Amino acid sequence: MRAAADAVERAHALPRLRVGLHPVLADGDAALPRTRIAALLNEHGRFGDNMVRDGVWFFFLPHVPEQLAREIRAQFEAFANTGSCSIT
């Protein structure tokens, strides 16, 4: 997410450049506010950096899949809103 503005600028400057999105679900910032995906974020409002522990939480907690879907969709929508791609 930190380099997103630079990546978007490069994608617009190089229209033949093929770009894609790698959703962030570990050790990074979320697209949605903490209030919408609290089960996914640590006390600092970021995705955790322990992928094994977080993966277990993501898999076993019943309310987490909906929050994951919501966050992943928000990241794809943010990417599409840059004009660098279209989502099909």
N, CA, C and O atoms as CSV, one atom per row, in Angstrom:
chain,resi,resn,atom,element,x,y,z
A,1,MET,N,N,0.803,-1.197,0.000
A,1,MET,CA,C,0.000,0.000,0.000
A,1,MET,C,C,0.851,1.270,0.000
A,1,MET,O,O,0.456,2.277,-0.587
A,2,ARG,N,N,2.005,1.231,0.647
A,2,ARG,CA,C,2.834,2.438,0.725
A,2,ARG,C,C,3.339,2.872,-0.643
A,2,ARG,O,O,3.477,4.067,-0.903
A,3,ALA,N,N,3.610,1.931,-1.498
A,3,ALA,CA,C,4.142,2.245,-2.828
A,3,ALA,C,C,3.053,2.323,-3.882
A,3,ALA,O,O,3.353,2.406,-5.073
A,4,ALA,N,N,1.806,2.299,-3.468
A,4,ALA,CA,C,0.698,2.257,-4.427
A,4,ALA,C,C,0.679,3.472,-5.348
A,4,ALA,O,O,0.481,3.318,-6.553
A,5,ALA,N,N,0.876,4.659,-4.820
A,5,ALA,CA,C,0.822,5.865,-5.660
A,5,ALA,C,C,1.890,5.819,-6.744
A,5,ALA,O,O,1.628,6.166,-7.895
A,6,ASP,N,N,3.084,5.393,-6.380
A,6,ASP,CA,C,4.165,5.275,-7.360
A,6,ASP,C,C,3.828,4.214,-8.404
A,6,ASP,O,O,4.067,4.421,-9.594
A,7,ALA,N,N,3.282,3.094,-7.977
A,7,ALA,CA,C,2.924,2.017,-8.907
A,7,ALA,C,C,1.844,2.473,-9.882
A,7,ALA,O,O,1.910,2.161,-11.071
A,8,VAL,N,N,0.867,3.199,-9.394
A,8,VAL,CA,C,-0.204,3.710,-10.258
A,8,VAL,C,C,0.370,4.689,-11.280
A,8,VAL,O,O,0.025,4.640,-12.460
A,9,GLU,N,N,1.236,5.564,-10.822
A,9,GLU,CA,C,1.867,6.529,-11.730
A,9,GLU,C,C,2.644,5.802,-12.838
A,9,GLU,O,O,2.558,6.173,-14.009
A,10,ARG,N,N,3.385,4.786,-12.466
A,10,ARG,CA,C,4.150,4.022,-13.453
A,10,ARG,C,C,3.225,3.289,-14.421
A,10,ARG,O,O,3.496,3.243,-15.621
A,11,ALA,N,N,2.150,2.723,-13.915
A,11,ALA,CA,C,1.208,2.000,-14.773
A,11,ALA,C,C,0.574,2.931,-15.796
A,11,ALA,O,O,0.375,2.543,-16.948
A,12,HIS,N,N,0.256,4.147,-15.389
A,12,HIS,CA,C,-0.326,5.117,-16.319
A,12,HIS,C,C,0.706,5.603,-17.336
A,12,HIS,O,O,0.370,5.861,-18.492
A,13,ALA,N,N,1.949,5.726,-16.907
A,13,ALA,CA,C,3.012,6.193,-17.806
A,13,ALA,C,C,3.430,5.108,-18.806
A,13,ALA,O,O,3.945,5.414,-19.882
A,14,LEU,N,N,3.209,3.869,-18.451
A,14,LEU,CA,C,3.603,2.736,-19.296
A,14,LEU,C,C,2.367,1.878,-19.595
A,14,LEU,O,O,2.192,0.823,-18.985
A,15,PRO,N,N,1.514,2.314,-20.518
A,15,PRO,CA,C,0.232,1.630,-20.731
A,15,PRO,C,C,0.351,0.163,-21.153
A,15,PRO,O,O,-0.605,-0.596,-20.995
A,16,ARG,N,N,1.497,-0.248,-21.684
A,16,ARG,CA,C,1.655,-1.645,-22.068
A,16,ARG,C,C,2.141,-2.513,-20.903
A,16,ARG,O,O,2.199,-3.738,-21.013
A,17,LEU,N,N,2.481,-1.877,-19.808
A,17,LEU,CA,C,2.909,-2.599,-18.626
A,17,LEU,C,C,1.733,-3.405,-18.074
A,17,LEU,O,O,0.643,-2.869,-17.875
A,18,ARG,N,N,1.959,-4.662,-17.835
A,18,ARG,CA,C,0.916,-5.511,-17.273
A,18,ARG,C,C,1.004,-5.429,-15.751
A,18,ARG,O,O,2.051,-5.695,-15.161
A,19,VAL,N,N,-0.089,-5.064,-15.140
A,19,VAL,CA,C,-0.099,-4.906,-13.687
A,19,VAL,C,C,-1.131,-5.843,-13.063
A,19,VAL,O,O,-2.051,-6.315,-13.732
A,20,GLY,N,N,-0.962,-6.094,-11.803
A,20,GLY,CA,C,-1.898,-6.931,-11.068
A,20,GLY,C,C,-1.917,-6.534,-9.607
A,20,GLY,O,O,-1.154,-5.675,-9.165
A,21,LEU,N,N,-2.790,-7.166,-8.880
A,21,LEU,CA,C,-2.944,-6.870,-7.462
A,21,LEU,C,C,-2.604,-8.100,-6.643
A,21,LEU,O,O,-3.033,-9.213,-6.951
A,22,HIS,N,N,-1.837,-7.882,-5.608
A,22,HIS,CA,C,-1.558,-8.917,-4.621
A,22,HIS,C,C,-2.233,-8.459,-3.332
A,22,HIS,O,O,-1.711,-7.576,-2.651
A,23,PRO,N,N,-3.383,-9.038,-2.980
A,23,PRO,CA,C,-4.075,-8.595,-1.762
A,23,PRO,C,C,-3.171,-8.712,-0.537
A,23,PRO,O,O,-2.381,-9.648,-0.419
A,24,VAL,N,N,-3.299,-7.763,0.353
A,24,VAL,CA,C,-2.523,-7.728,1.588
A,24,VAL,C,C,-3.398,-8.283,2.714
A,24,VAL,O,O,-4.447,-7.721,3.030
A,25,LEU,N,N,-2.957,-9.390,3.313
A,25,LEU,CA,C,-3.650,-9.961,4.468
A,25,LEU,C,C,-2.672,-10.304,5.577
A,25,LEU,O,O,-3.042,-10.931,6.569
A,26,ALA,N,N,-1.425,-9.893,5.408
A,26,ALA,CA,C,-0.393,-10.147,6.418
A,26,ALA,C,C,0.592,-8.987,6.433
A,26,ALA,O,O,1.017,-8.501,5.385
A,27,ASP,N,N,0.946,-8.556,7.630
A,27,ASP,CA,C,1.989,-7.553,7.829
A,27,ASP,C,C,1.815,-6.318,6.944
A,27,ASP,O,O,2.736,-5.917,6.232
A,28,GLY,N,N,0.632,-5.727,6.997
A,28,GLY,CA,C,0.390,-4.534,6.193
A,28,GLY,C,C,-0.860,-3.807,6.648
A,28,GLY,O,O,-1.513,-4.184,7.621
A,29,ASP,N,N,-1.169,-2.757,5.914
A,29,ASP,CA,C,-2.330,-1.931,6.213
A,29,ASP,C,C,-3.566,-2.448,5.485
A,29,ASP,O,O,-3.469,-3.031,4.406
A,30,ALA,N,N,-4.710,-2.228,6.085
A,30,ALA,CA,C,-5.983,-2.630,5.495
A,30,ALA,C,C,-6.573,-1.492,4.665
A,30,ALA,O,O,-6.263,-0.320,4.880
A,31,ALA,N,N,-7.416,-1.856,3.727
A,31,ALA,CA,C,-8.136,-0.859,2.936
A,31,ALA,C,C,-9.350,-0.333,3.702
A,31,ALA,O,O,-9.735,0.828,3.561
A,32,LEU,N,N,-9.941,-1.200,4.508
A,32,LEU,CA,C,-11.138,-0.829,5.265
A,32,LEU,C,C,-10.770,-0.371,6.674
A,32,LEU,O,O,-9.712,-0.723,7.195
A,33,PRO,N,N,-11.644,0.410,7.279
A,33,PRO,CA,C,-11.390,0.814,8.667
A,33,PRO,C,C,-11.497,-0.381,9.623
A,33,PRO,O,O,-12.196,-1.357,9.351
A,34,ARG,N,N,-10.810,-0.277,10.707
A,34,ARG,CA,C,-10.768,-1.344,11.718
A,34,ARG,C,C,-12.165,-1.755,12.178
A,34,ARG,O,O,-12.398,-2.930,12.461
A,35,THR,N,N,-13.071,-0.830,12.254
A,35,THR,CA,C,-14.423,-1.139,12.728
A,35,THR,C,C,-15.144,-2.141,11.827
A,35,THR,O,O,-16.059,-2.825,12.284
A,36,ARG,N,N,-14.751,-2.239,10.562
A,36,ARG,CA,C,-15.410,-3.157,9.624
A,36,ARG,C,C,-14.755,-4.528,9.573
A,36,ARG,O,O,-15.379,-5.489,9.124
A,37,ILE,N,N,-13.493,-4.640,10.032
A,37,ILE,CA,C,-12.768,-5.917,9.934
A,37,ILE,C,C,-11.896,-6.152,11.165
A,37,ILE,O,O,-10.746,-6.575,11.047
A,38,ALA,N,N,-12.439,-5.882,12.323
A,38,ALA,CA,C,-11.672,-5.930,13.574
A,38,ALA,C,C,-11.014,-7.276,13.830
A,38,ALA,O,O,-9.927,-7.317,14.406
A,39,ALA,N,N,-11.635,-8.382,13.421
A,39,ALA,CA,C,-11.069,-9.711,13.683
A,39,ALA,C,C,-9.800,-9.969,12.880
A,39,ALA,O,O,-9.052,-10.897,13.187
A,40,LEU,N,N,-9.550,-9.156,11.855
A,40,LEU,CA,C,-8.400,-9.373,10.988
A,40,LEU,C,C,-7.168,-8.574,11.404
A,40,LEU,O,O,-6.059,-8.875,10.962
A,41,LEU,N,N,-7.348,-7.571,12.241
A,41,LEU,CA,C,-6.276,-6.610,12.511
A,41,LEU,C,C,-5.756,-6.721,13.940
A,41,LEU,O,O,-6.475,-7.124,14.854
A,42,ASN,N,N,-4.489,-6.354,14.109
A,42,ASN,CA,C,-3.902,-6.375,15.448
A,42,ASN,C,C,-4.245,-5.090,16.198
A,42,ASN,O,O,-5.021,-4.264,15.717
A,43,GLU,N,N,-3.662,-4.939,17.365
A,43,GLU,CA,C,-3.966,-3.773,18.212
A,43,GLU,C,C,-3.519,-2.447,17.592
A,43,GLU,O,O,-3.936,-1.383,18.049
A,44,HIS,N,N,-2.684,-2.497,16.568
A,44,HIS,CA,C,-2.223,-1.297,15.891
A,44,HIS,C,C,-3.015,-1.009,14.616
A,44,HIS,O,O,-2.694,-0.077,13.878
A,45,GLY,N,N,-4.049,-1.812,14.361
A,45,GLY,CA,C,-4.877,-1.608,13.184
A,45,GLY,C,C,-4.247,-2.128,11.906
A,45,GLY,O,O,-4.598,-1.684,10.813
A,46,ARG,N,N,-3.310,-3.074,12.035
A,46,ARG,CA,C,-2.627,-3.656,10.872
A,46,ARG,C,C,-2.829,-5.168,10.874
A,46,ARG,O,O,-3.124,-5.767,11.907
A,47,PHE,N,N,-2.666,-5.766,9.710
A,47,PHE,CA,C,-2.670,-7.218,9.639
A,47,PHE,C,C,-1.459,-7.731,10.402
A,47,PHE,O,O,-0.397,-7.110,10.387
A,48,GLY,N,N,-1.624,-8.863,11.067
A,48,GLY,CA,C,-0.546,-9.428,11.854
A,48,GLY,C,C,0.590,-9.958,10.995
A,48,GLY,O,O,0.456,-10.099,9.779
A,49,ASP,N,N,1.712,-10.250,11.647
A,49,ASP,CA,C,2.876,-10.754,10.922
A,49,ASP,C,C,3.161,-12.224,11.240
A,49,ASP,O,O,4.200,-12.753,10.846
A,50,ASN,N,N,2.244,-12.882,11.951
A,50,ASN,CA,C,2.380,-14.303,12.239
A,50,ASN,C,C,1.368,-15.039,11.364
A,50,ASN,O,O,0.219,-15.229,11.762
A,51,MET,N,N,1.797,-15.449,10.178
A,51,MET,CA,C,0.867,-15.998,9.205
A,51,MET,C,C,0.251,-17.321,9.647
A,51,MET,O,O,-0.888,-17.612,9.283
A,52,VAL,N,N,0.960,-18.116,10.409
A,52,VAL,CA,C,0.397,-19.382,10.884
A,52,VAL,C,C,-0.747,-19.099,11.855
A,52,VAL,O,O,-1.852,-19.614,11.682
A,53,ARG,N,N,-0.488,-18.295,12.861
A,53,ARG,CA,C,-1.529,-17.953,13.843
A,53,ARG,C,C,-2.714,-17.287,13.161
A,53,ARG,O,O,-3.863,-17.660,13.397
A,54,ASP,N,N,-2.434,-16.300,12.313
A,54,ASP,CA,C,-3.514,-15.576,11.650
A,54,ASP,C,C,-4.301,-16.486,10.721
A,54,ASP,O,O,-5.522,-16.370,10.623
A,55,GLY,N,N,-3.605,-17.393,10.036
A,55,GLY,CA,C,-4.298,-18.340,9.161
A,55,GLY,C,C,-5.251,-19.227,9.937
A,55,GLY,O,O,-6.347,-19.527,9.463
A,56,VAL,N,N,-4.846,-19.648,11.122
A,56,VAL,CA,C,-5.728,-20.456,11.969
A,56,VAL,C,C,-6.951,-19.640,12.370
A,56,VAL,O,O,-8.078,-20.131,12.311
A,57,TRP,N,N,-6.724,-18.391,12.780
A,57,TRP,CA,C,-7.860,-17.521,13.124
A,57,TRP,C,C,-8.782,-17.344,11.930
A,57,TRP,O,O,-10.002,-17.453,12.056
A,58,PHE,N,N,-8.201,-17.072,10.778
A,58,PHE,CA,C,-9.001,-16.843,9.571
A,58,PHE,C,C,-9.845,-18.076,9.242
A,58,PHE,O,O,-10.984,-17.953,8.790
A,59,PHE,N,N,-9.286,-19.251,9.470
A,59,PHE,CA,C,-9.974,-20.477,9.110
A,59,PHE,C,C,-11.037,-20.882,10.135
A,59,PHE,O,O,-12.125,-21.317,9.758
A,60,PHE,N,N,-10.730,-20.745,11.419
A,60,PHE,CA,C,-11.596,-21.314,12.444
A,60,PHE,C,C,-12.613,-20.359,13.056
A,60,PHE,O,O,-13.628,-20.820,13.579
A,61,LEU,N,N,-12.390,-19.077,13.016
A,61,LEU,CA,C,-13.365,-18.160,13.612
A,61,LEU,C,C,-14.521,-17.943,12.629
A,61,LEU,O,O,-14.285,-17.562,11.483
A,62,PRO,N,N,-15.759,-18.178,13.057
A,62,PRO,CA,C,-16.881,-18.182,12.129
A,62,PRO,C,C,-17.189,-16.828,11.483
A,62,PRO,O,O,-17.728,-16.801,10.377
A,63,HIS,N,N,-16.875,-15.735,12.115
A,63,HIS,CA,C,-17.190,-14.420,11.559
A,63,HIS,C,C,-16.079,-13.867,10.653
A,63,HIS,O,O,-16.259,-12.824,10.024
A,64,VAL,N,N,-14.958,-14.542,10.584
A,64,VAL,CA,C,-13.808,-14.036,9.839
A,64,VAL,C,C,-13.964,-14.134,8.318
A,64,VAL,O,O,-13.591,-13.180,7.635
A,65,PRO,N,N,-14.485,-15.214,7.744
A,65,PRO,CA,C,-14.571,-15.278,6.278
A,65,PRO,C,C,-15.317,-14.096,5.654
A,65,PRO,O,O,-14.929,-13.608,4.593
A,66,GLU,N,N,-16.362,-13.645,6.296
A,66,GLU,CA,C,-17.096,-12.480,5.776
A,66,GLU,C,C,-16.219,-11.228,5.804
A,66,GLU,O,O,-16.229,-10.433,4.864
A,67,GLN,N,N,-15.465,-11.061,6.883
A,67,GLN,CA,C,-14.576,-9.908,6.972
A,67,GLN,C,C,-13.451,-10.002,5.944
A,67,GLN,O,O,-13.074,-8.994,5.347
A,68,LEU,N,N,-12.913,-11.198,5.735
A,68,LEU,CA,C,-11.891,-11.396,4.709
A,68,LEU,C,C,-12.436,-11.022,3.331
A,68,LEU,O,O,-11.788,-10.295,2.577
A,69,ALA,N,N,-13.609,-11.513,3.013
A,69,ALA,CA,C,-14.212,-11.211,1.709
A,69,ALA,C,C,-14.423,-9.713,1.543
A,69,ALA,O,O,-14.175,-9.159,0.472
A,70,ARG,N,N,-14.877,-9.065,2.598
A,70,ARG,CA,C,-15.118,-7.619,2.558
A,70,ARG,C,C,-13.811,-6.862,2.297
A,70,ARG,O,O,-13.779,-5.948,1.472
A,71,GLU,N,N,-12.742,-7.234,2.992
A,71,GLU,CA,C,-11.451,-6.551,2.832
A,71,GLU,C,C,-10.842,-6.822,1.458
A,71,GLU,O,O,-10.343,-5.901,0.810
A,72,ILE,N,N,-10.879,-8.060,1.014
A,72,ILE,CA,C,-10.314,-8.389,-0.301
A,72,ILE,C,C,-11.066,-7.631,-1.392
A,72,ILE,O,O,-10.447,-7.100,-2.314
A,73,ARG,N,N,-12.376,-7.577,-1.297
A,73,ARG,CA,C,-13.172,-6.831,-2.277
A,73,ARG,C,C,-12.792,-5.343,-2.253
A,73,ARG,O,O,-12.665,-4.716,-3.305
A,74,ALA,N,N,-12.614,-4.792,-1.067
A,74,ALA,CA,C,-12.234,-3.372,-0.949
A,74,ALA,C,C,-10.880,-3.115,-1.597
A,74,ALA,O,O,-10.686,-2.079,-2.235
A,75,GLN,N,N,-9.944,-4.042,-1.442
A,75,GLN,CA,C,-8.634,-3.874,-2.071
A,75,GLN,C,C,-8.745,-3.935,-3.594
A,75,GLN,O,O,-8.106,-3.144,-4.288
A,76,PHE,N,N,-9.542,-4.856,-4.118
A,76,PHE,CA,C,-9.732,-4.926,-5.565
A,76,PHE,C,C,-10.436,-3.676,-6.091
A,76,PHE,O,O,-10.083,-3.168,-7.155
A,77,GLU,N,N,-11.422,-3.183,-5.359
A,77,GLU,CA,C,-12.118,-1.964,-5.787
A,77,GLU,C,C,-11.183,-0.757,-5.766
A,77,GLU,O,O,-11.238,0.079,-6.667
A,78,ALA,N,N,-10.333,-0.656,-4.758
A,78,ALA,CA,C,-9.371,0.437,-4.689
A,78,ALA,C,C,-8.419,0.364,-5.882
A,78,ALA,O,O,-8.075,1.388,-6.473
A,79,PHE,N,N,-7.999,-0.840,-6.228
A,79,PHE,CA,C,-7.123,-1.036,-7.377
A,79,PHE,C,C,-7.835,-0.632,-8.664
A,79,PHE,O,O,-7.262,0.072,-9.496
A,80,ALA,N,N,-9.065,-1.068,-8.829
A,80,ALA,CA,C,-9.828,-0.726,-10.033
A,80,ALA,C,C,-10.056,0.788,-10.131
A,80,ALA,O,O,-10.075,1.340,-11.231
A,81,ASN,N,N,-10.224,1.447,-9.009
A,81,ASN,CA,C,-10.470,2.899,-9.009
A,81,ASN,C,C,-9.255,3.712,-9.434
A,81,ASN,O,O,-9.375,4.910,-9.692
A,82,THR,N,N,-8.092,3.084,-9.511
A,82,THR,CA,C,-6.905,3.809,-9.971
A,82,THR,C,C,-6.926,3.993,-11.483
A,82,THR,O,O,-6.175,4.806,-12.023
A,83,GLY,N,N,-7.791,3.236,-12.173
A,83,GLY,CA,C,-7.825,3.311,-13.628
A,83,GLY,C,C,-6.720,2.500,-14.279
A,83,GLY,O,O,-6.522,2.583,-15.491
A,84,SER,N,N,-6.003,1.721,-13.495
A,84,SER,CA,C,-4.892,0.924,-14.019
A,84,SER,C,C,-5.357,-0.437,-14.532
A,84,SER,O,O,-4.590,-1.169,-15.158
A,85,CYS,N,N,-6.615,-0.767,-14.260
A,85,CYS,CA,C,-7.111,-2.069,-14.663
A,85,CYS,C,C,-8.622,-2.046,-14.685
A,85,CYS,O,O,-9.249,-1.036,-14.364
A,86,SER,N,N,-9.193,-3.161,-15.064
A,86,SER,CA,C,-10.636,-3.347,-14.897
A,86,SER,C,C,-10.834,-4.710,-14.264
A,86,SER,O,O,-10.105,-5.660,-14.551
A,87,ILE,N,N,-11.819,-4.786,-13.411
A,87,ILE,CA,C,-12.125,-6.041,-12.726
A,87,ILE,C,C,-13.251,-6.716,-13.482
A,87,ILE,O,O,-14.289,-6.115,-13.760
A,88,THR,N,N,-13.023,-7.975,-13.809
A,88,THR,CA,C,-14.081,-8.728,-14.495
A,88,THR,C,C,-14.569,-9.854,-13.633
A,88,THR,O,O,-15.460,-10.601,-14.039
